[in-house]
Amino acid sequence: GGISARALARFPYLADALANIPTSWVSKVHFESPSGFVVDYRSPDPLYLMIRRCEFDHLLFSLARPHVEVATGLARKVTLHPDHLSVGTDTCEYRAHMVIGCDGANSVIARASGLRTGNVQSDYAIDMMEETPQEELSTAEGDRMYIYYRIRSHYGYGYVFPKTSHLNVGVGFKLDYYLSRLRGEHYAHHQAFVDDLKSK
């Protein structure tokens, strides 16, 4: 839900397009280490653009759509051939020289092409986040993001990202650590993180 301001220098056409979705610029960051050491940085220029991924991804698709042929369907299979590859869906098969897999953590493209190897539990992290309206939970400064490393003696992180009308408050852990130590306790852990933030 955060985009580096450098992205607008690389893709300047996004500046005008972003006016079509709710955005919130952040110019201050607060990082807290496990020992309590804090780095509090204020930039004279915006650092991050806070967005909702569902809105931003739809915006990107709407920008691309007039320039490409759009076909919908769930990719089920990818087959590599000497001179091309094919992607099979529920209804048909597509041939291409290149496929860009943007289909998430459980990517069919990554599995079929051999790009995803290793143990998923040791290679992935899990993130639990809630969107809370600013009327219910707000920060002292709406242009500051907060990140806390190793929260409540657990290996992971917590964060507060100020969006236009709400806050994203979340916690994240490596998946193997979460499954072995926190499974079934994530709601209580998230609530404890929020309670700690309120006390601060």
Secondary structure, DSSP 8 states (H G I E B T S, - for coil): -EEETHHHHH-TTHHHHGGGS--EEE-EEEEE-TTS-EEEEE-SS--EEE--HHHHHHHHHHHHGGGS--------EEEE-SS-EEEE-SS-EEEES-----S-TT-HHHHHHT---S-HHHH-EEEEEEEEETTTS--S-TTEEEEEESGGGSSSEEEEEE-SSEEEEEEEEEHHHIIIIITT-HHHHHHHHHHHHHH-
